[in-house]
Amino acid sequence: MSLLIGISGGSGSGKTSFINELCAQFDKNEICVVSQDDYYRNRREIATDDNGITNFDVPEAFYLDEFARDIRLLKSGREVTRQEYTFNNSEKDPRMLIFSPAPIIVIEGLFVFHERDIFDQLDMKLLINAKISDKIIRRIHRDRIERNYPLEDVLYRYQNHVLPAYEKYIYPYKDEVDLIVNNSKNYSMGLTIVAGYLKNYLSFLKI
């Protein structure tokens, strides 16, 4: 039996860092992480806004039906393969990702709560939250350094795509989640709570 945990939060809230630190406390065969980002559609399939700028921050930018299908397969004990999404980085060759069933399955992404077929499968729901100023700084650092996006492009997308997506698809679910992790300073308390719960869950499975 797998415990399915959904983690969402605005762009730059610290989802990836939180998950990496969480996974570090478990053996690789105990936890599996699947990112919604690897279910992006091809760029030419994604709609543009009124200024002709591709909007990656809407549910329609993803193959969410395939995401939900693969989650069900993992929960049923079947292995899933998926080609890595490289964020249009021509210098990076995509890997073939292999997701193996595990007692703990973590899925993360902007729309894991909004998509009902995914939401209804979740056993635990976590929302990572942070101040807007912190999220902007993290977003700029990630997109400028890791993805080589122009600063003007990063700021435009944040104002016109990222913030509206947060307000429409993430924030409304704050009262439906099991835990809100405040990452305006650090998420150590939230991490301790979640890791402790999961360790107890694994201990229960061994009884």
Rosetta silent file (secondary structure, phi, psi, omega in degrees, C-alpha in Angstrom):
SEQUENCE: MSLLIGISGGSGSGKTSFINELCAQFDKNEICVVSQDDYYRNRREIATDDNGITNFDVPEAFYLDEFARDIRLLKSGREVTRQEYTFNNSEKDPRMLIFSPAPIIVIEGLFVFHERDIFDQLDMKLLINAKISDKIIRRIHRDRIERNYPLEDVLYRYQNHVLPAYEKYIYPYKDEVDLIVNNSKNYSMGLTIVAGYLKNYLSFLKI
SCORE:     score description
SCORE:     0.000 S_00000001
   1 L     0.000  128.532 -179.633    0.000    0.000    0.000 S_00000001
   2 L  -103.823  142.613  173.688    1.404    3.387   -1.032 S_00000001
   3 E   -95.559  121.028 -176.639    0.782    6.704    0.690 S_00000001
   4 E  -101.337  119.331 -177.366    0.247    9.392   -1.947 S_00000001
   5 E  -113.240  127.629  176.159    1.323   12.905   -0.959 S_00000001
   6 E  -104.794  129.253  179.728    0.563   15.959   -3.071 S_00000001
   7 E  -122.992  123.786  178.349    2.749   19.036   -2.666 S_00000001
   8 E  -132.304  173.984 -178.784    1.889   22.336   -4.288 S_00000001
   9 E   162.694  159.578  179.444    2.792   25.979   -3.895 S_00000001
  10 L   -63.056  158.807  177.523    3.457   29.059   -5.938 S_00000001
  11 L   -59.155  128.345 -178.667    6.473   29.248   -8.219 S_00000001
  12 L    87.389    6.184 -178.769    9.540   29.993   -6.091 S_00000001
  13 L   -76.532  -18.935  178.718    7.886   28.875   -2.854 S_00000001
  14 L   107.503   20.862 -178.750   10.541   26.213   -2.268 S_00000001
  15 H   -58.011  -48.307 -176.055    8.747   23.007   -3.264 S_00000001
  16 H   -64.214  -44.412  179.468   11.810   21.407   -4.831 S_00000001
  17 H   -62.960  -42.775  179.118   14.134   22.229   -1.930 S_00000001
  18 H   -60.185  -46.951 -178.108   11.589   20.939    0.588 S_00000001
  19 H   -65.901  -40.549  178.963   11.145   17.686   -1.311 S_00000001
  20 H   -60.744  -42.839  179.262   14.890   17.163   -1.738 S_00000001
  21 H   -70.280  -33.770  176.807   15.453   17.523    2.005 S_00000001
  22 H   -64.951  -47.027 -178.690   12.502   15.268    2.740 S_00000001
  23 H   -63.543  -30.722 -178.681   13.803   12.544    0.426 S_00000001
  24 L   -63.598  -16.435 -178.595   17.258   12.744    2.011 S_00000001
  25 L   -92.562    3.651 -177.886   15.761   11.284    5.191 S_00000001
  26 L  -132.982  157.305  173.884   14.610    8.077    3.499 S_00000001
  27 L   -70.405  154.960 -176.723   16.122    5.243    1.504 S_00000001
  28 L   -61.361  -30.397 -179.141   15.621    5.441   -2.263 S_00000001
  29 L   -82.575   -1.072 -178.841   13.339    2.418   -2.248 S_00000001
  30 L   -97.066  -19.484 -173.804   11.078    4.031    0.365 S_00000001
  31 E  -143.089  138.799  178.714   10.052    7.159   -1.534 S_00000001
  32 E  -127.359  133.924 -178.787    9.297    8.049   -5.155 S_00000001
  33 E  -118.039  128.289  177.241    8.895   11.616   -6.432 S_00000001
  34 E  -121.570  126.929 -178.261    7.038   12.524   -9.619 S_00000001
  35 E  -101.137  134.855  175.681    7.054   16.115  -10.864 S_00000001
  36 H   -59.593  -27.425 -177.954    4.239   17.648  -12.840 S_00000001
  37 H   -57.584  -29.567 -179.191    6.896   19.546  -14.823 S_00000001
  38 H   -78.413    7.375  177.757    7.747   16.379  -16.758 S_00000001
  39 H  -116.742   19.339  174.027    4.227   16.426  -18.179 S_00000001
  40 E   -62.914  144.557  171.351    4.525   19.742  -19.997 S_00000001
  41 L   -74.694  164.493  172.705    3.181   19.791  -23.524 S_00000001
  42 L   -61.114  143.015 -174.331    5.440   20.680  -26.419 S_00000001
  43 H   -54.002  -37.668 -177.540    5.879   24.448  -26.530 S_00000001
  44 H   -70.233  -12.352  177.646    4.078   24.792  -29.853 S_00000001
  45 H   -90.860   -9.142 -174.273    1.000   23.168  -28.264 S_00000001
  46 L   -95.086  134.633 -176.589    0.800   25.722  -25.430 S_00000001
  47 L   -67.819  155.609  176.300   -1.361   28.826  -25.833 S_00000001
  48 E  -106.330  162.010  177.178    0.036   32.346  -25.785 S_00000001
  49 L   -85.351 -170.605 -176.458   -1.330   35.401  -23.982 S_00000001
  50 L   -64.890  -18.755  178.652   -2.588   38.602  -25.614 S_00000001
  51 L   -99.387    9.458  177.712    1.004   39.721  -26.184 S_00000001
  52 L    79.670   14.813 -179.634    2.005   36.490  -27.894 S_00000001
  53 L   -95.391  128.244 -179.692    3.983   35.186  -24.891 S_00000001
  54 E   -60.621  130.244 -179.480    3.682   31.470  -24.155 S_00000001
  55 L  -103.676  103.807 -179.275    1.888   30.896  -20.856 S_00000001
  56 L   -85.033   -2.667 -171.839    3.361   27.866  -19.080 S_00000001
  57 L  -108.489   42.814  173.816    1.332   28.534  -15.906 S_00000001
  58 L  -132.203  151.608 -179.045   -2.093   27.217  -16.876 S_00000001
  59 H   -56.553  -32.249 -177.157   -3.440   23.663  -16.542 S_00000001
  60 H   -68.129  -10.117  178.705   -3.800   23.396  -20.316 S_00000001
  61 H   -79.774   -3.841 -174.868    0.003   23.572  -20.651 S_00000001
  62 E  -123.438  155.887  168.746    0.273   20.040  -19.227 S_00000001
  63 L   -86.911   73.368 -175.256   -0.769   16.511  -20.062 S_00000001
  64 H   -69.889  -25.801  176.315   -2.608   16.279  -16.753 S_00000001
  65 H   -66.688  -38.330  177.657   -4.581   13.242  -17.899 S_00000001
  66 H   -71.051  -36.161  176.419   -1.312   11.357  -18.408 S_00000001
  67 H   -59.912  -48.760  179.781   -0.037   12.626  -15.053 S_00000001
  68 H   -63.350  -40.217  178.857   -3.151   11.265  -13.304 S_00000001
  69 H   -61.250  -45.945 -177.637   -2.877    7.969  -15.197 S_00000001
  70 H   -67.432  -32.516  176.304    0.749    7.445  -14.191 S_00000001
  71 H   -63.705  -43.657  178.246   -0.052    8.206  -10.559 S_00000001
  72 H   -61.950  -40.113  179.317   -2.704    5.483  -10.597 S_00000001
  73 H   -62.799  -44.343  178.928   -0.217    3.062  -12.151 S_00000001
  74 H   -62.267  -43.739 -179.958    2.364    3.787   -9.455 S_00000001
  75 H   -63.512  -29.139 -179.887   -0.201    3.360   -6.699 S_00000001
  76 L   -84.166   -0.781  176.683   -1.177    0.013   -8.188 S_00000001
  77 L    95.652   14.622 -178.287    2.444   -1.137   -8.013 S_00000001
  78 L  -104.995  144.746  178.714    3.487   -0.667  -11.642 S_00000001
  79 L   -75.243  147.912 -179.241    6.644    1.052  -12.887 S_00000001
  80 E  -127.402  138.103  174.793    6.288    4.213  -14.978 S_00000001
  81 E  -118.108  147.269 -177.790    8.695    5.695  -17.538 S_00000001
  82 E  -156.410  136.921  176.471    8.654    9.270  -18.792 S_00000001
  83 E   -75.339  133.177 -179.955   11.011   11.421  -20.839 S_00000001
  84 L   -61.200  140.505  173.583   12.425   14.312  -18.819 S_00000001
  85 L   -91.903  127.684 -172.567   11.239   17.801  -19.707 S_00000001
  86 L  -106.227   14.635  176.683   14.242   20.096  -20.183 S_00000001
  87 L    54.967   42.868  175.273   12.490   23.492  -20.256 S_00000001
  88 L    59.028   26.327  177.181   13.475   24.107  -23.878 S_00000001
  89 L   -86.638  104.441 -175.470   17.176   23.945  -22.986 S_00000001
  90 L   -68.267  -16.341 -178.898   18.809   22.913  -26.261 S_00000001
  91 L   -87.886   -4.356 -177.272   22.089   22.151  -24.476 S_00000001
  92 L  -114.700  124.091  176.504   20.530   19.472  -22.286 S_00000001
  93 L   -83.575  126.373 -179.071   19.661   16.016  -23.559 S_00000001
  94 L   -66.368  139.234  176.364   16.491   14.706  -21.886 S_00000001
  95 L   -90.227  160.040  170.386   16.858   11.568  -19.785 S_00000001
  96 E   -91.846  115.020 -177.268   14.400    8.723  -19.664 S_00000001
  97 E   -87.151  138.678  177.657   13.011    8.828  -16.142 S_00000001
  98 E  -119.498  119.386  178.919   12.000    5.627  -14.381 S_00000001
  99 E  -106.578  118.655 -178.173    9.554    5.866  -11.486 S_00000001
 100 L  -103.161  143.468  178.131    9.370    2.758   -9.345 S_00000001
 101 L   -56.794  145.043 -179.162    6.551    1.975   -6.895 S_00000001
 102 L  -150.358  161.287  177.857    7.384    2.818   -3.281 S_00000001
 103 L   -60.206  -30.997  178.512    5.603    2.960    0.087 S_00000001
 104 E  -119.785  123.592  176.877    5.642    6.766   -0.164 S_00000001
 105 E  -117.879  122.518  179.363    4.828    8.493   -3.451 S_00000001
 106 E  -109.412  127.387  172.491    5.241   12.271   -3.637 S_00000001
 107 E  -118.218  138.806 -177.294    3.796   14.237   -6.521 S_00000001
 108 E  -135.016  148.416  177.867    4.506   17.928   -6.859 S_00000001
 109 L   161.907  170.767 -176.603    3.370   20.706   -9.107 S_00000001
 110 L   -66.036  -32.766 -168.252    1.251   23.801   -9.520 S_00000001
 111 L  -116.628   22.336 -178.840   -1.969   21.994  -10.339 S_00000001
 112 L   -69.616  -19.557  175.561   -1.982   18.830   -8.214 S_00000001
 113 L   -93.367  -34.224 -176.342   -4.895   20.265   -6.201 S_00000001
 114 L   -69.011  -38.315 -178.836   -6.778   21.877   -9.085 S_00000001
 115 L   -78.525  110.644 -170.763   -7.013   18.706  -11.179 S_00000001
 116 H   -63.299  -35.985 -179.553   -9.794   16.745   -9.481 S_00000001
 117 H   -63.027  -27.169  176.660   -8.709   13.358  -10.837 S_00000001
 118 H   -87.056  -46.558 -178.067   -5.396   13.905   -9.058 S_00000001
 119 H   -53.687  -43.218 -175.914   -6.747   15.638   -5.953 S_00000001
 120 L   -69.586  -15.706  178.720   -9.108   12.757   -5.179 S_00000001
 121 L   -87.398  -14.814 -171.417   -6.225   10.262   -5.164 S_00000001
 122 L   -74.979  136.231  174.819   -4.195   12.144   -2.545 S_00000001
 123 L   -93.131  -25.050  178.564   -3.826   10.804    0.987 S_00000001
 124 E  -145.310  139.646 -177.555   -2.017   13.924    2.231 S_00000001
 125 E  -125.603  123.756 -179.902   -1.943   17.459    0.847 S_00000001
 126 E  -119.973  136.228  176.018    0.824   19.956    1.618 S_00000001
 127 E  -115.729  121.062  176.851    0.972   23.590    0.570 S_00000001
 128 E   -92.475  124.100 -175.151    4.371   25.313    0.593 S_00000001
 129 E  -123.749  152.139  178.369    3.918   29.035    1.120 S_00000001
 130 L  -158.406  162.145  177.265    6.278   32.031    1.120 S_00000001
 131 L   -65.353  148.935 -178.701    6.212   35.814    0.848 S_00000001
 132 H   -57.223  -41.203 -178.800    5.891   37.167   -2.677 S_00000001
 133 H   -60.941  -39.516  178.507    9.253   38.950   -2.413 S_00000001
 134 H   -67.117  -40.770 -178.380   10.983   35.673   -1.535 S_00000001
 135 H   -66.192  -38.888  179.124    9.272   33.827   -4.365 S_00000001
 136 H   -63.030  -45.549 -179.678   10.259   36.459   -6.917 S_00000001
 137 H   -59.916  -45.077 -179.832   13.926   36.306   -5.877 S_00000001
 138 H   -65.646  -39.112 -179.968   13.972   32.504   -6.116 S_00000001
 139 H   -64.879  -44.069  178.855   12.200   32.563   -9.463 S_00000001
 140 H   -61.279  -46.096 -179.748   14.671   35.064  -10.920 S_00000001
 141 H   -59.627  -45.709 -177.880   17.627   33.030   -9.654 S_00000001
 142 H   -66.283  -50.129 -173.662   16.242   29.798  -11.093 S_00000001
 143 H   -75.094  -31.234  178.450   15.147   31.094  -14.491 S_00000001
 144 H   -76.896  -46.044 -173.210   18.139   33.371  -15.093 S_00000001
 145 H   -87.351  -47.820 -174.685   20.878   31.015  -13.907 S_00000001
 146 H   -82.018  -31.432 -174.565   19.480   27.509  -14.364 S_00000001
 147 L  -115.789   -3.780  173.723   17.345   28.071  -17.459 S_00000001
 148 L    60.707   36.545  177.100   19.097   31.079  -19.034 S_00000001
 149 L   -86.478  143.598  176.415   15.902   33.105  -19.520 S_00000001
 150 L   -61.462  144.810 -178.109   16.230   36.899  -20.058 S_00000001
 151 H   -58.844  -43.028  179.971   15.433   38.944  -16.938 S_00000001
 152 H   -58.319  -39.900  179.505   12.751   40.959  -18.739 S_00000001
 153 H   -66.341  -41.812 -179.517   11.050   37.710  -19.745 S_00000001
 154 H   -61.914  -46.846 -178.125   11.211   36.350  -16.186 S_00000001
 155 H   -66.986  -39.627  178.716    9.640   39.482  -14.672 S_00000001
 156 H   -61.632  -48.077 -178.359    6.922   39.671  -17.330 S_00000001
 157 H   -63.984  -37.262 -178.764    5.908   36.057  -16.804 S_00000001
 158 H   -63.609  -45.399 -177.543    5.893   36.446  -13.037 S_00000001
 159 H   -70.750  -40.239 -170.692    3.546   39.420  -13.129 S_00000001
 160 H   -99.421  -19.851 -178.405    1.257   38.219  -15.921 S_00000001
 161 H  -119.082  -51.125 -172.448    1.312   34.426  -15.617 S_00000001
 162 H   -66.625  -51.969 -178.419    2.736   33.221  -12.298 S_00000001
 163 H   -62.827  -45.803  176.822    0.805   35.454   -9.878 S_00000001
 164 H   -60.533  -36.087  178.901   -2.581   34.976  -11.608 S_00000001
 165 H   -65.252  -41.499  178.841   -2.002   31.197  -11.619 S_00000001
 166 H   -61.799  -45.561 -176.790   -1.276   31.201   -7.886 S_00000001
 167 H   -68.700  -29.202 -176.039   -4.393   33.215   -7.106 S_00000001
 168 H   -93.825  -38.107 -168.977   -6.647   31.074   -9.291 S_00000001
 169 H  -112.348  -11.220 -175.811   -5.291   27.534   -9.013 S_00000001
 170 H  -120.273  -57.091 -176.326   -3.358   27.260   -5.738 S_00000001
 171 H   -54.701  -39.099 -178.806   -4.431   29.765   -3.070 S_00000001
 172 H   -60.146  -16.553 -177.015   -8.132   28.748   -3.142 S_00000001
 173 H   -95.280    7.836 -175.166   -7.184   25.285   -1.832 S_00000001
 174 L   -60.755  -27.072 -179.407   -5.489   26.547    1.330 S_00000001
 175 L   -88.650   -3.899 -178.582   -8.444   25.420    3.458 S_00000001
 176 L  -106.196   -5.060 -178.187   -8.491   21.923    1.947 S_00000001
 177 L   -87.630  162.996  179.888   -4.881   20.936    2.595 S_00000001
 178 L   -84.131  -28.943 -178.194   -3.619   18.994    5.611 S_00000001
 179 E  -153.612  133.950  171.739   -0.634   21.242    6.307 S_00000001
 180 E  -104.425  120.458 -179.543    0.620   24.647    5.182 S_00000001
 181 E   -97.648  117.489 -179.138    4.406   24.862    5.390 S_00000001
 182 E   -83.889  115.596 -179.287    5.633   28.441    5.859 S_00000001
 183 L  -113.439   25.926  176.664    8.837   28.954    3.909 S_00000001
 184 L   -68.832  -31.984  174.007    9.186   32.727    4.300 S_00000001
 185 L  -110.276  -65.673  172.252   12.130   32.074    6.627 S_00000001
 186 L  -157.973  164.685 -175.093   12.692   28.326    6.533 S_00000001
 187 L  -108.650   22.513 -173.694   10.612   25.187    6.445 S_00000001
 188 H   -59.847  -40.557 -179.413   12.446   23.201    9.135 S_00000001
 189 H   -65.583  -46.325  178.642    9.407   22.865   11.412 S_00000001
 190 H   -62.674  -39.542  178.873    7.162   21.704    8.585 S_00000001
 191 H   -62.902  -42.793  179.334    9.842   19.328    7.347 S_00000001
 192 H   -62.032  -42.636 -179.931   10.208   17.794   10.802 S_00000001
 193 H   -63.174  -48.498 -176.868    6.451   17.257   11.096 S_00000001
 194 H   -67.374  -46.243 -179.607    6.098   15.634    7.676 S_00000001
 195 H   -61.188  -41.191  178.932    9.221   13.476    7.954 S_00000001
 196 H   -62.525  -42.493  178.498    8.154   12.271   11.404 S_00000001
 197 H   -61.976  -44.019 -177.536    4.711   11.311   10.148 S_00000001
 198 H   -68.816  -36.445  177.097    6.152    9.392    7.203 S_00000001
 199 H   -65.341  -39.052  175.831    8.671    7.543    9.358 S_00000001
 200 H   -64.466  -37.995  178.124    5.840    6.460   11.644 S_00000001
 201 H   -62.291  -45.183  179.430    3.899    5.320    8.584 S_00000001
 202 H   -64.354  -38.401  178.154    6.807    3.178    7.395 S_00000001
 203 H   -63.352  -39.015  178.683    7.203    1.696   10.869 S_00000001
 204 H   -62.900  -38.637 -179.378    3.513    0.785   10.871 S_00000001
 205 H   -64.390  -27.020 -176.709    3.917   -1.049    7.541 S_00000001
 206 L   -84.470   -9.180 -178.970    6.639   -3.222    9.061 S_00000001
 207 L   -70.173    0.000    0.000    4.466   -4.419   11.951 S_00000001
